[in-house]
Amino acid sequence: MSLNSIFQFLVPKDKKFFPLFEQASANLITLAETLHEAVNAPKAEREDYFKKIEELEAVIEEITHKTHLELSRNFITPFDREDIHSLIKSIDNVADYMHSAASKMRLYQVEKITKSIRKLTEINLEACQLIGVGVRELRDMKDHKVIKDTCKKINKLESKADSVFDKAVADIFENENDAKNIIKYKEVLSALESASDKCKSVSNVMEQISVKHS
């Protein structure tokens, strides 16, 4: 048995941080689902989805705040304090960029949702679902291979999102004549692509935690 395993056995089971991580990841998945539903809904129905996204982003922000408060109150933590901060902050960042994409669609009154926007929300939803898997696996640290494989899948999705984004931007400049529309679509696409980058950041943190405790 490694020293890390012995230490984990002796330390009391965490009842504060993992429930917060799991709440954050569950709300993140719901946010990603809502955004994907929004871009597949008729324009007249999108406002309700956008409001829900705003509420979910605020919930995740509050969970992040609670996690930081718990860090200041508790001496014993399930893993390194900086890793706890990095994990919750990186999840919060994904929510921020998906919320930003929704806000831009709402503010700029984007009527026609392109295939690329739908594809990026689909990729981000899949990545957020994988984040949920990874966070659950971190609780017990029993199967490091599952965490590693989950992180690999998230990284592949991020590469896929980069390709979709690059092609979408090239298509906009080639086929769109209205400068306002070019700006609108590029802003929305950029926020969605940044969300996928932040999913990769979550994966990097999860993998780092797993390696330290393997």
ROVO-315064 format. One record per residue: residue in one letter; x, y, z of N, C-alpha, C in turn. Coordinates in steps of 0.001 Angstrom, whole numbers, padded with zeros to 6 digits, always signed. Layout:
BEGIN
AXYZXYZXYZ
...
// end
This chain:
BEGIN
M+000849-001200+000000+000000+000000+000000+000880+001243+000000
S+000591+002192-000889+001409+003408-000976+001121+004319+000212
L+002028+005291+000438+001833+006251+001528+000551+007046+001338
N+000283+007409+000074-000947+008143-000219-002183+007337+000160
S-002159+006030-000153-003290+005148+000163-003484+005039+001670
I-002364+004932+002406-002428+004847+003871-003017+006139+004432
F-002543+007271+003898-003017+008580+004364-004520+008718+004125
Q-004965+008320+002905-006384+008409+002560-007225+007528+003488
F-006675+006374+003880-007394+005452+004768-007570+006079+006157
L-006558+006806+006606-006581+007384+007956-007418+008660+008040
V-007465+009413+006940-008200+010677+006944-009704+010393+006911
P-010508+011095+007754-011962+010881+007743-012546+011158+006361
K-013629+010423+006025-014276+010608+004722-014781+012048+004587
D-014492+012640+003457-014899+014020+003218-016413+014133+003071
K-017011+015059+003828-018455+015274+003738-018789+016698+003308
K-017752+017457+002992-017980+018854+002634-017663+019159+001178
F-016467+018789+000721-016016+019209-000598-016628+018406-001743
F-016666+017087-001617-017186+016298-002740-018665+016550-003024
P-019505+016728-002004-020887+017115-002329-020951+018423-003129
L-020056+019363-002829-020017+020629-003573-019540+020410-005007
F-018481+019580-005174-018005+019281-006536-019116+018621-007360
E-019818+017684-006724-020859+016936-007435-022061+017826-007766
Q-022389+018737-006851-023457+019712-007136-023061+020608-008308
A-021810+021055-008296-021331+021942-009366-021362+021229-010711
S-020876+019984-010753-020835+019258-012033-022246+018896-012510
A-023154+018567-011578-024541+018253-011954-025224+019477-012557
N-025018+020632-011933-025597+021874-012468-024958+022265-013801
L-023662+021954-013943-022966+022242-015198-023569+021411-016342
I-023846+020134-016071-024457+019270-017089-025830+019812-017478
T-026623+020221-016479-027960+020768-016756-027856+022058-017579
L-026849+022885-017255-026639+024116-018021-026310+023797-019480
A-025404+022829-019682-025012+022435-021043-026197+021848-021815
E-027028+021051-021118-028234+020490-021740-029193+021600-022150
T-029368+022578-021262-030291+023692-021523-029823+024524-022701
L-028510+024753-022790-027965+025526-023914-028158+024770-025231
H-027931+023451-025190-028114+022645-026405-029593+022628-026827
E-030480+022567-025842-031919+022629-026136-032295+024000-026703
A-031685+025051-026160-031985+026419-026611-031661+026618-028088
V-030512+026102-028523-030110+026319-029924-030882+025418-030892
N-031595+024442-030335-032427+023576-031177-033909+023954-031093
A-034211+025004-030326-035600+025446-030159-035914+026611-031103
P-037197+026821-031421-037574+027995-032220-037210+029278-031472
K-036940+030344-032204-036493+031602-031598-037452+032091-030510
A-038752+031933-030736-039765+032410-029791-039688+031711-028431
E-039095+030510-028394-039029+029727-027153-037686+029835-026442
R-036725+030512-027059-035361+030513-026502-035224+031299-025203
E-036047+032324-025018-035906+033194-023842-035995+032411-022539
D-036911+031455-022451-037048+030649-021221-035779+029852-020938
Y-035183+029331-022006-033925+028587-021850-032805+029512-021376
F-032748+030717-021953-031694+031674-021579-031813+032078-020107
K-033047+032237-019646-033268+032588-018229-032796+031465-017314
K-033102+030231-017710-032673+029067-016917-031155+028970-016869
I-030487+029256-017999-029016+029232-018056-028432+030264-017095
E-029048+031439-017054-028598+032507-016148-028709+032052-014693
E-029821+031397-014362-030040+030910-012996-029026+029820-012632
L-028784+028916-013559-027835+027820-013306-026416+028338-013128
E-026036+029319-013922-024697+029907-013801-024530+030558-012429
A-025594+031209-011939-025557+031847-010609-025441+030790-009505
V-026106+029644-009691-026026+028539-008713-024591+028015-008643
I-023966+027821-009799-022588+027301-009833-021616+028308-009213
E-021878+029575-009437-021042+030634-008842-021148+030591-007309
E-022360+030358-006811-022585+030269-005368-021891+029037-004783
I-021927+027914-005516-021239+026682-005069-019726+026933-005004
T-019211+027665-005988-017783+028010-006006-017434+028835-004775
H-018284+029799-004456-018085+030656-003275-018106+029813-001990
K-019056+028889-001891-019151+028015-000706-017900+027153-000563
T-017378+026679-001697-016164+025846-001669-014984+026638-001124
H-014857+027877-001553-013770+028723-001065-013929+029007+000436
L-015172+029165+000881-015413+029368+002316-015007+028127+003109
E-015367+026948+002598-014996+025690+003268-013478+025521+003328
L-012800+025973+002280-011325+025903+002276-010731+026743+003395
S-011339+027883+003655-010822+028771+004707-011156+028253+006105
R-012194+027392+006195-012642+026897+007503-012024+025563+007900
N-011609+024773+006908-011187+023393+007179-009691+023195+006983
F-009077+022576+008001-007649+022278+007919-007427+021007+007102
I-008286+019985+007346-008149+018715+006630-008999+018756+005363
T-008367+018466+004234-009060+018459+002936-008784+017124+002234
P-009676+016694+001327-009492+015383+000679-008269+015305-000225
F-007845+016442-000766-006583+016529-001502-006076+017960-001440
D-004957+018251-002106-004288+019549-001958-005243+020726-002122
R-005054+021717-001285-005946+022885-001279-005952+023593-002634
E-004757+023697-003248-004691+024387-004549-005437+023603-005626
D-005462+022262-005485-006200+021429-006451-007707+021586-006267
I-008144+021736-005023-009572+021979-004748-009984+023303-005386
H-009154+024319-005172-009428+025635-005770-009457+025541-007295
S-008473+024863-007870-008379+024749-009337-009563+023989-009926
L-009990+022922-009239-011089+022101-009752-012400+022886-009784
I-012746+023523-008665-014031+024234-008619-013997+025467-009526
K-012832+026121-009594-012714+027319-010434-012816+026945-011912
S-012206+025834-012304-012244+025422-013712-013657+025017-014133
I-014420+024383-013228-015823+024055-013513-016628+025341-013670
D-016387+026289-012776-017064+027595-012832-016762+028309-014150
N-015530+028190-014635-015141+028843-015898-015902+028276-017097
V-016129+026956-017094-016917+026344-018185-018315+026956-018192
A-018915+027043-017000-020262+027622-016879-020275+029077-017362
D-019245+029825-016999-019162+031242-017399-019193+031405-018918
Y-018418+030580-019627-018347+030730-021088-019606+030236-021792
M-020242+029188-021251-021505+028754-021858-022590+029804-021621
H-022563+030387-020423-023503+031478-020119-023230+032672-021033
S-021953+032949-021274-021570+034058-022161-022100+033834-023580
A-022019+032588-024070-022529+032273-025412-024034+032523-025484
A-024747+032081-024444-026202+032289-024396-026527+033779-024327
S-025775+034514-023517-026001+035957-023367-025785+036697-024679
K-024775+036283-025439-024494+036920-026728-025604+036631-027745
M-026107+035394-027750-027222+035060-028650-028451+035904-028311
R-028632+036095-027018-029785+036872-026529-029603+038360-026833
L-028445+038889-026512-028164+040320-026684-028141+040731-028152
Y-027492+039912-028978-027364+040234-030411-028570+039779-031234
Q-029543+039149-030532-030766+038670-031195-030436+037806-032429
V-029610+036790-032165-029234+035862-033236-030456+035022-033600
E-030919+035165-034825-032135+034455-035244-031816+033069-035786
K-030929+033013-036756-030602+031738-037389-029447+031071-036628
I-029741+029904-036100-028701+029132-035402-028047+028197-036417
T-026747+028335-036572-026024+027539-037576-025742+026126-037064
K-025422+025238-038008-025050+023851-037662-023828+023839-036750
S-022909+024759-036980-021671+024814-036179-021962+025159-034728
I-022895+026079-034510-023270+026439-033136-023895+025231-032450
R-024786+024547-033157-025419+023351-032592-024378+022268-032280
K-023426+022117-033187-022387+021092-033000-021528+021401-031785
L-021175+022660-031611-020338+023048-030469-021082+022860-029146
T-022383+023165-029120-023135+022940-027875-023250+021449-027578
E-023322+020646-028627-023375+019184-028468-022049+018660-027910
I-020943+019159-028451-019605+018754-027973-019427+019154-026509
N-019840+020391-026179-019694+020868-024799-020562+020070-023834
L-021748+019675-024276-022618+018846-023433-021945+017505-023138
E-021388+016896-024165-020710+015608-023976-019519+015751-023027
A-018764+016831-023182-017603+017074-022310-018043+017296-020863
C-019142+018020-020659-019646+018273-019299-020146+016986-018645
Q-020760+016120-019435-021195+014812-018910-019987+013989-018461
L-018902+014079-019217-017663+013377-018843-017031+013983-017592
I-017148+015288-017443-016668+015946-016213-017410+015367-015009
G-018724+015150-015166-019520+014536-014102-019005+013152-013737
V-018639+012366-014750-018071+011021-014521-016755+011136-013752
G-015879+012034-014212-014574+012207-013575-014680+012653-012128
V-015566+013603-011861-015744+014105-010484-016230+012989-009563
R-017148+012158-010036-017636+011033-009213-016504+010050-008908
E-015653+009799-009895-014538+008862-009706-013492+009403-008734
L-013348+010714-008676-012368+011317-007765-012720+011090-006298
R-014003+010896-006024-014444+010742-004631-013727+009573-003944
D-013664+008424-004615-013057+007236-004003-011637+006951-004484
M-011264+007502-005639-009927+007271-006209-009622+005772-006359
K-010664+004989-006677-010459+003535-006769-010019+003101-008161
D-010464+003808-009180-010147+003405-010553-009536+004578-011321
H-008222+004677-011236-007523+005799-011877-007586+005695-013398
K-007758+004462-013911-007845+004285-015372-009105+004959-015923
V-010204+004864-015176-011458+005503-015610-011266+007012-015702
I-010598+007582-014696-010330+009029-014704-009450+009393-015893
K-008391+008604-016122-007481+008864-017238-008207+008786-018582
D-009016+007757-018757-009761+007579-020010-010788+008702-020214
T-011421+009109-019119-012396+010207-019180-011720+011501-019622
C-010546+011757-019061-009799+012972-019411-009351+012953-020872
K-008956+011770-021350-008563+011626-022766-009729+011971-023687
K-010919+011491-023322-012115+011754-024136-012439+013252-024165
I-012296+013912-023017-012554+015355-022958-011556+016101-023842
N-010291+015688-023796-009257+016345-024611-009519+016161-026104
K-010019+014976-026483-010358+014733-027897-011518+015617-028333
L-012490+015793-027431-013636+016648-027739-013199+018103-027917
E-012217+018515-027115-011709+019893-027247-011048+020098-028603
S-010296+019103-029069-009672+019175-030397-010730+019222-031495
K-011783+018440-031298-012893+018421-032254-013575+019793-032302
A-013758+020405-031142-014375+021737-031065-013518+022772-031787
D-012191+022669-031646-011282+023584-032359-011489+023496-033866
S-011619+022266-034373-011809+022056-035815-013137+022632-036289
V-014196+022397-035507-015528+022924-035856-015488+024451-035864
F-014842+025020-034849-014736+026487-034743-013982+027077-035937
D-012821+026512-036256-012010+027033-037369-012776+026994-038692
K-013453+025887-038946-014226+025746-040191-015394+026727-040211
A-016053+026877-039059-017208+027776-038968-016811+029221-039235
V-015694+029649-038658-015221+031030-038861-014838+031256-040326
A-014165+030262-040911-013806+030367-042339-015057+030479-043203
D-016085+029699-042886-017350+029740-043638-018037+031102-043508
I-017995+031672-042310-018628+032982-042091-017979+034046-042977
F-016643+034079-042950-015942+035099-043745-016122+034890-045247
E-016328+033643-045638-016486+033353-047064-017904+033623-047562
N-018893+033325-046711-020283+033346-047187-021160+034469-046635
E-020719+035134-045578-021550+036173-044966-021092+037557-045412
N-022026+038326-045933-021690+039670-046429-021969+040780-045424
D-022851+040510-044485-023222+041520-043490-022194+041526-042352
A-021505+042644-042182-020450+042754-041160-020998+042512-039752
K-022225+042971-039511-022833+042778-038182-023013+041287-037875
N-023463+040559-038872-023659+039119-038676-022339+038394-038465
I-021302+038841-039158-019970+038240-038976-019540+038385-037517
I-019734+039593-036967-019355+039850-035570-020201+039010-034620
K-021523+038994-034846-022443+038227-033992-022027+036760-033908
Y-021893+036128-035073-021614+034700-035104-020232+034379-034554
K-019262+035221-034874-017907+034961-034379-017849+035057-032850
E-018575+036017-032287-018607+036164-030820-019229+034938-030141
V-020334+034473-030691-021015+033292-030123-020127+032056-030254
L-019572+031862-031437-018700+030702-031684-017466+030735-030773
S-016908+031917-030591-015709+032063-029736-016009+031678-028294
A-017183+032102-027796-017558+031760-026409-017739+030251-026258
L-018362+029615-027252-018572+028159-027200-017251+027397-027293
E-016352+027889-028145-015039+027245-028290-014220+027422-027003
S-014345+028590-026369-013650+028833-025095-014182+027914-024000
A-015498+027644-024035-016081+026707-023056-015452+025326-023193
S-015215+024899-024435-014581+023580-024640-013129+023603-024154
D-012448+024727-024327-011083+024878-023782-011092+024716-022260
K-012105+025319-021626-012200+025257-020163-012560+023847-019685
C-013311+023091-020522-013573+021680-020191-012250+020918-020139
K-011368+021234-021076-010043+020607-021085-009262+020987-019824
S-009425+022219-019358-008757+022651-018121-009238+021821-016930
V-010562+021539-016885-011106+020685-015818-010462+019304-015894
S-010374+018785-017108-009779+017451-017313-008321+017427-016844
N-007583+018491-017115-006175+018572-016682-006061+018528-015160
V-006972+019242-014482-006965+019263-013011-007316+017882-012458
M-008345+017251-013030-008760+015914-012561-007630+014909-012733
E-006961+014972-013874-005865+014037-014135-004704+014277-013165
Q-004429+015541-012909-003348+015906-011984-003633+015363-010581
I-004881+015516-010118-005272+014999-008805-005133+013483-008764
S-005593+012831-009831-005547+011368-009905-004114+010853-009849
V-003214+011500-010604-001797+011085-010647-001154+011225-009249
K-001472+012316-008558-000912+012538-007225-001346+011470-006229
H-002540+010890-006463-003078+009936-005492-003046+008484-005985
S-002351+008256-007101-002277+006883-007625-001133+006099-006968
// end
